[in-house]
Amino acid sequence: MTRRTPLPADLTDRPFSTTEARAHGVSPGRLSANDLVTPFSRVRMPASHPQEGRNVFETHRDLTRQLCRAYALRMPQDAFFCGPTAALLHGIPIPTMPAEIPALHVGLPKNTRAVHIVGVSGHSYDIHPDEVIVRDGCRLTSLERTGVTWLERLRSATWSQRATG
């Protein structure tokens, strides 16, 4: 059995771009090892294992945070996390299935083409720059904007149910 070359210390607990890894001397073969996952093209992160004793919300929130940090490495400069992704990043619990891998919701200003990439749901927003904040290195809609978006979504779902019920 061949021993795996360890990653440089500053790449072991966070997502990183393949360009950054190559600059640290990591070989292409090492980037294909099974202890790393490829959440997005040209991005790797350590494979994580569910921790016992954590509830579904905490697990889902932590996975979403990891994926956001990974996608932020290749996200367009004016893009931001929105909708259910922003809600989770703000700590707002949302309904989810335990085994569900979250699709990231990414917004761009109106009249900009929405992001089209596997694992990402792209949106176009009429948004003021003050409604986008940076939290833990990620751009996302402010708590207020996220709350308004969720209220509108819930109201719309309630009216849809009444109309069909």
Secondary structure in CASP SS format (residue, H / E / C, confidence):
PFRMAT SS
TARGET T0000
AUTHOR 0000-0000-0000
METHOD secondary structure of the structure
MODEL  1
M C 1.00
T C 1.00
R C 1.00
R C 1.00
T C 1.00
P C 1.00
L C 1.00
P C 1.00
A H 1.00
D H 1.00
L H 1.00
T C 1.00
D C 1.00
R C 1.00
P C 1.00
F E 1.00
S E 1.00
T H 1.00
T H 1.00
E H 1.00
A H 1.00
R H 1.00
A H 1.00
H C 1.00
G C 1.00
V C 1.00
S C 1.00
P H 1.00
G H 1.00
R H 1.00
L H 1.00
S C 1.00
A C 1.00
N C 1.00
D C 1.00
L E 1.00
V E 1.00
T E 1.00
P E 1.00
F E 1.00
S C 1.00
R C 1.00
V E 1.00
R E 1.00
M E 1.00
P E 1.00
A C 1.00
S C 1.00
H C 1.00
P C 1.00
Q C 1.00
E C 1.00
G C 1.00
R C 1.00
N C 1.00
V H 1.00
F H 1.00
E H 1.00
T H 1.00
H H 1.00
R H 1.00
D H 1.00
L H 1.00
T H 1.00
R H 1.00
Q H 1.00
L H 1.00
C H 1.00
R H 1.00
A H 1.00
Y H 1.00
A H 1.00
L C 1.00
R C 1.00
M C 1.00
P C 1.00
Q C 1.00
D C 1.00
A C 1.00
F E 1.00
F E 1.00
C C 1.00
G H 1.00
P H 1.00
T H 1.00
A H 1.00
A H 1.00
L H 1.00
L H 1.00
H C 1.00
G C 1.00
I C 1.00
P C 1.00
I C 1.00
P C 1.00
T C 1.00
M C 1.00
P C 1.00
A C 1.00
E C 1.00
I C 1.00
P C 1.00
A C 1.00
L E 1.00
H E 1.00
V E 1.00
G E 1.00
L E 1.00
P E 1.00
K C 1.00
N C 1.00
T C 1.00
R C 1.00
A C 1.00
V C 1.00
H E 1.00
I E 1.00
V C 1.00
G C 1.00
V E 1.00
S E 1.00
G E 1.00
H E 1.00
S E 1.00
Y E 1.00
D C 1.00
I C 1.00
H C 1.00
P H 1.00
D H 1.00
E H 1.00
V E 1.00
I E 1.00
V E 1.00
R E 1.00
D C 1.00
G C 1.00
C E 1.00
R E 1.00
L E 1.00
T E 1.00
S C 1.00
L H 1.00
E H 1.00
R H 1.00
T H 1.00
G H 1.00
V H 1.00
T H 1.00
W H 1.00
L H 1.00
E H 1.00
R H 1.00
L H 1.00
R H 1.00
S H 1.00
A H 1.00
T H 1.00
W H 1.00
S H 1.00
Q H 1.00
R H 1.00
A H 1.00
T H 1.00
G C 1.00
END
